[in-house]
Amino acid sequence: MRTIFNERTKQNEVVFSAELIAPLTENTIENSNGKLFKIANIKFADKAGKVQKTTAMIYEGNYSKGMEVGQSYLAVASPGPDGRAYIRLSHLPYVDNRATIDMFSFETEKASVSAPKLQVEKKTN
């Protein structure tokens, strides 16, 4: 889990991995912006490591790509005005294994690199 700041909503959101645990609902719902979504049943480990089961929205642009029960996907939780968290599930896998500097042997001293000297030719007419 990691927290990001959403510039559009001016709120912190939490990005995490959630497993799709049941087929998507047959019903398609339209939000106030005219975007279509379905409801998904998911499970994930919360900030304390406890497994939680809940629902998430999957927008048409994601579920149309195909999603499999038992697979983990990128999820984003946003705080709602009613004290609830609203979760959106993507068709993309959640990747939290980005490279860190301790995986490499970066030199601690700056390498000295000298630029080649340029020779300028004088042109005569």
Beta strands, then each sheet from edge to edge (+ up, - down):
strand 1: 2-6
strand 2: 11-20
strand 3: 29-30
strand 4: 36-45
strand 5: 51-59
strand 6: 72-79
strand 7: 85-89
sheet 1: 1+ 2- 4+ 3-
sheet 2: 1+ 2- 6+ 7-
sheet 3: 1+ 2- 4+ 5-
end
